C-alpha cells in the first residue's frame, strides 16, 4: 500500500505543469481543481491506513434507563 501511495504521489498533477504559453485562466482553474481533488484523495487514503483506536465494548443490559420508574 505504501508503494502504491508513493506512486500516486509522484503522479500528482502539480508535478506536470501547464505550458507557459497558451494556457488560459480556465486551464489554470481546471488544473487547480484537479490538484485539490487529488490532494484530498491522497489525504483520505492515508487517513484510512491509520487504524482506529479500540473502543470499549458496551454490553446490552436492557435495563430501564429511568431511575424514578425503576
Phi, psi and omega in degrees: 000319180299318179297321179294320178293324177296316178296317179299319179295323179291335181269011181303143180301330182292343176281353179236087185293156175289156176297144181289335179243132174097352178275129181270174176299324178295322177299318180292320178296318179296315179297321178295318178298320178296317180297317180297316178295321179295316179297319179296321179297312180296318179299318179295317180295321177294322179294325179289342180281346180271122181294145177286148177294147178290136178254156180286131180285133180261124180275134178282125180253340181058032177272159177289127181281340182272109183292331183289329182261005189300000000 
